[in-house]
Amino acid sequence: MLDLRGSDLDDTASRPLRFHWSLSSAGDTLRGARARSAQGGLPSFAAHLEFCRRAEEAGIESLLVAFGFHRADPIALASALGVMTEKIKFLVACRSGIFSPTYFVQQVNTVSALTAGRIAVNVVAGHTPHEHGYYGDFLDHDERYDRADEFWSICQALWRGDGEVSFSGKHYRIEKARLNTSFVAPDRTAPEIYVGGGSERAERLAAKHASCLLRLPVPPERLGESIRPLLAQGTEVGLLVSMIARPTRQEAVDAARSLVAGLAEESREVHRRFALASDSVAFKSTYDLAANSPEWLTPCLWTGAVPYLGAPAIALVGSPDDLTAAILEYQSVGVSQFLFMGWPDLETMTYFGREVLPLVRARQARQGDAAQFSQGGCGRAGSA
C-alpha cells in the first residue's frame, strides 16, 4: 500500500470517517439497469420515508437526493421527507443554470428552517448534453464549470450575509440582492457544499467553493497521488461507490456474480449508449476503466456491474472485515467521506450499519490509541 502519510493527511487520518447513502434507488433497487427514459419520475413516498428512517437507525449521516429529468425534484422531495424525519440530513443535488442563484439560496434556506438545518448541497455540472437541453442549457463541459463558479460565488456571498450582493459576470448579473430568509442550523450559517466530479475543473471548483470533492474510486495507491494536491488546499475527498456486503467474501462474490447474471444484455446496451452520449469525465473514465482493466482492481474493488448499471456501480465487495479494511485503506491515502449505494440497497445499508460501521469505528479507535501511545501517551494522535 502506498504510504502518503504526512502533515496534509494527519487531520484526515485522525477525524472520524463520515458515511452517506444514495436515496436514488429507494423502492427500485435495479433502477439503473433501465434507460432513463423508461424510469418513472414520481417517487414512492412510503418507500423513500422508510429508507430515511432506516438510514437514521443505521447511523448514516445524510442521504443523496439526485437530480435528473427521470426523478422527482430534489428540493421538494427533501423538504417533504425532512419534516417527517428527525436526524437524517439530505444531500440535495443542484445544477447551476437551472435557476437563479438567489432563488436557489432562498429554497435551501427555507428547507433548513423546516428541518433544523438538515440540508447540504451536492454540486453537479451535468453529464449528458441532450438532457441539459431539456432545461434550456446548451453550454459545453468547461463552460458549465465557468458558470458554476459564478453561481457559487453569488450563493456564498448571500450566505455570508455581509450586505446586499451585486455581481456581474458572463453568465449571471445580480443587483443589490438580499434575502430575509436566512440559513437556520444549530452549528452553521450556510450548508455544507460537496462538488461531484472527476475532472480537473471539478477539483478546481471544489477547492474554491466546497468542503469536499465526491468522486468515483480507483485503487487506493493511484487515488492517493491524484488527490494529494486537493487535500493540501484543505478540501476533503469522498468516494461515491457501491457496496455488496455479505457475511463472507465468497458469499459477497457470489452475490456480485448473481447480480450481473440476472441483468439482460439490454442493460449493457443502455449504458453503452449513455457512455457515448455523456461528456462527464468521471462517468466516462469509469466506463473505460471497466472496459479496459481486470474486473477486480483490488481484492475488494469490482467493476463487473458497471457495464450493466452505470459508472456508480463500481463496488466494494466483501465481508464486514474485508470492507472495513478497504475503507480504512482509502482513509490512509486521504479519503474522509463515503457515499454508498448497495444491492439490495435497503438491506445493504441496514447490514452496513449493523456489521460494518461498528468495525470501522472500533478499528479507528484502536488506531488512534496506538498512535497516541507511540507518542508517549500525549499530544495529538498521529496518522493512521
N, C-alpha and C positions, 0 to 999 in steps of 0.2 A: 504494500500500500504506500502510495506517495505521501511523504511527510511534508506538509506545507505549514507546519505549526510555526507560529511567530507572533509578534506583537499584534498584528492585524487580525489574528484568529483567536486570541486569548478570550475576548469577550464572547465570541460565538461559542467557544467550547465550554464556557462556564455558565452561560444562561440556559434556562430550561427550554427545550425544544417546544415549538408550538405546532398544533395539528388542526387542520381544517379538512372539510369534506365537500365534495361537489353535490349539490342538490339536483343536478341536471337530469338524472335518470330516475328520480323518485317515482315509484309506481310503474316504471317501464324500463327494466334493467338492460335490455338489449336494444334500446332506442337507437344507439349509434350504428347498428347494423343496417338501418334503413336510410334511404335517401332523405335529405332534409325536407324535400317537397312532399314526402309521404308521412312526415311526422306531425302529429296533432299539436296545435299551439295552445290548447286550453288544458290547464293542469288539473289533475285530480287533487282538489284541495285537501281531502281527507288523507290521501297518501302523503302529500307534502307535509301536512301537520304532524302525522305520525313520525315521519322521518326526522323532523325538527326535534320532537320530544325524545326520540331515541338517541339523537345526537347529544342532547343535553345529558342524558343518562350515561352515555359512553365517554364523556369528558372531552368532546370535540369543542373547539373554541368558536369556530364560525363555519357557515355554510355558503358556498359559492352559488349565487343566483345568476345564471348565464344570460347572455343577450343573443338574440337572433330572430329572424322572421318566423321561425318554426317554434318559437317559445312564447310564453306569456311575458308581459312587460316586467322586467326585474324589480323596478322600484315599487310598482303597485303590489307585486307578489310579496316582496319582503315586508312591506308595510302591513299587509293583511296577516302574514304569518307572525310578524313581530308582536302584534297586540295579543296574540293567542299563546305566546310562549313567555318564558321567564328569564332564561340565561343565554341562550344561543345568540350569537351575532350573525349578521348577514353581510357577506362579501358580494356587493352588488356590481355587476359588470356594467361598464359605461363606454360608449364610443363617442368621442368628440365629433362634432359635425352633425349630430342628430338633433341637437337642441342648443340653446344659448347657454353659455357657462353660468350666467346669473340665475337663470331658471333652474339649472341643474343643482346649484348650491342651495337654492330655496327648497327643492324637492328633498335633498339629502338632509337638510336641517329639520325639515318637517318630520321625516321618519325618525330622526334622532330624538325629537321631542316626544314622539309616540312610544318609543321603545327604550327610553333612558340611555340613548347613545349607542345602541347595539347595531351599528351600521358602519361598514368600511367599504372602500371602493376599489374595484379591480379595473384598471385602465387597459382597454384593448383597442388597438388601432384598426382591427379588422383583418379579414383573411381571404375574402373572395370578392373580387371586383364587381361581378354581376349582382351579388347581394347588396353591396353598397349602393348600387344604382336604384334599388327598391326604395331607398331612403333619400334619393336625390344627391348622393355623394359619388363624385366621379374623379376623386384625386387618386394618384398612384401611391405606392407604398411609402416612399420617402416624404412626399407632400403631406400624407396623413400624419406623419410624425411631426412635421413642422407645425401643422395646425394643432396637434395635441399639445405641443409646447406652449403655444399661445393660450389655449383653452385652460390648461392647468395653472399658468401664470395668473390668469384672471381669478380662477377659483381660489387659489392660495391667498391672493390679496383680499378677497372677500372674507375668507375665514380668519385672516389676521385681524380684521376689523379696525384698521388704522384710520378709517375715514372713507369718504367717497372714493370709488375706484374708477379711474379712466384709463383706457388702453386703446392704442391704435396700432394695428399690425396688418399683415397681409390678409388674414382670414377673419379677424374679429375687430370690431370697433365698439367700445363701451364708453359711455359718457356719464360721469358722476353717479355711478351705480351704488346703491345702498340696499340693504335688506334688514328689515326689522325682525326677521325670523332667524335667530342665532342657532348655532350648533349646541345641543344640550347633551352633556355626558358628565359623569362624576369625575373623570380624570383627563378630559381632553377638551380642546376648544375647536377641533377640526377632526374629520375622520382620518383613520389610517389609510394610506394610499399604497396600493400594490400595482405595479406595472407587469403585464403579461407579455412575454415575447422572447425571441431567441436571437434577434438581430443586434448589430452594433447600435442602431438607432434606439432600440428598446432599452439597451443598457444606459445610453446617454440620458434618455428621458427619465429612467428610474433614478439615476444618480442626482438629477436636478430636482425632481418633484416627489419622489416616493420614498417610503421607508424600506420597501422590499421589491426585488425583481422575482417574479414567478416564471420559471422556465421548465421545459421538458428535460428529462435526465439523459445523461451519457454516463459511462463508467466513472467512478469517483476520481481516479487519477487524472483523467482527461478533464473532468469538470473543474477540479481544484485549480489547475493552472489558468483556466479561462476566466474564472470569477474573482481571482485574487485582486486585480485592479479595482473592481467594483467594491469589494469588501474594504479595501484600503481607504476608499472615499466615505466609508461609514454606512453604506447601503447593504441591507441584508439580502440574502438569496434564499429562495424557497423552490421546492420542486413540485410540479404538477405530475403525479404519477399514479397509476392504478395499482391495485393490490389483489392478490389471490392468496388467501391465508387458510391453512388447514393444520390440524394437529401435528402432522409430519411432513417433511419435504416431499416424500413420494406421493402422498395424498394431494398436496398442492400442485405438483407437476401433473398428476393425472387429471385434476380438475381443469388445469390450463389446457391440456390436450382435448379434453371433452368439450370445453367451451368452443374451441376452434372447429372441432369436428361437427358440432351442431349448427354451424353457420353455413348458409348457402353460398355458392360461388357468386351469386348476385351481389352479396355484400362486398366481396373483393372488387367487383366492377364499380360499385358505388364509390369506393374510396380511391380507386384508380382515376376515375373521372374528377373526383374532388381534388386530388393532388395536382392534376393538370391545370385545374381552374384557379387554384389558390396562389396568392402571392405572399403567403405567410412564411417567413424564414424558419420559424420554429416548427411549423407543421411539415413543410417540405423536407427539412433536414431529417426529421424523424421518420418520415416515409422512406427517404433514401437510406437511412441507417438500417431500417428493417429489410430493405430490398438487397442491400449490398454487404451486410455483415452477418456473422453467425447469429442464429436465433437467440442464443444465450450470450449476452455481452459480459455478464459476470455470473457467478453461480446463482444469483437471485434475479438479475435484471433480464427480462424476457421481452422480445419484440414480436412474438408469434401472433398476437391478436391485432397488431397494428394494421395489416392489410385488410382486415375484416371489420374493425370497429373504430379505426382512426388513430391519429397520432397520440392522443391522450391515453390510448390503450396500452402503451408501453408500461410494463408492470413489474413490480416486485413480487416474487413468487416464493413461498416457503412456509416453514413452521414459525411459531412465535419467536423461537431462538434465532432462526435464520433472518427473519425480518428485523428483529431488534439489532442484530449485528450489522445488517445492511444500512439501517437508519443511522446508527452511530458512526459507521464508516463515512457516510456522507457528511455527518456533522464534523468529523475530523478534518474535512477539507473546506469547511466554511458554511455548509448549509444549516440554516437555523429554523426553517419552517417547511412543512409538508402539506400539500393539498392533495387528498386522496380521492379516488373512485374505487369501486370494488365490484366483484362478481361472486355471488349475487350482492347487490350494493348494500341494502339494509342489513342483511345478515353479516356481511363482512365488516361493516362499521361496528356493529354490536360486538363481534368477535374481537376486533381490534381493541375496543375499549376494555373488554374483559381480560384478554390474554396477552396482548402485545404491549399496550400502553403501560401497564404496571411494570413489565420487564424493563422497558425503556427508562422509566423513572428510577427504578431501583439501580440499574447499571450506571445511569448518570450520577446518582448519589454516591455510589461506590467510587466512581472515577474522581469525583470532587473530593471525597475523603482521602483517597490515595494521593492526589496532587497536593492537598494541604499537608498531609503527613510528610511528603518528600521535601516540603519547605520548612520542616521543623514544627508543624502544627500551628503556624501562624501566618499572617499575610494572606493575600488573595490567592485563590486556587489557580493553579496553572492550567495549561491547555490539556484537554482530554486526549 
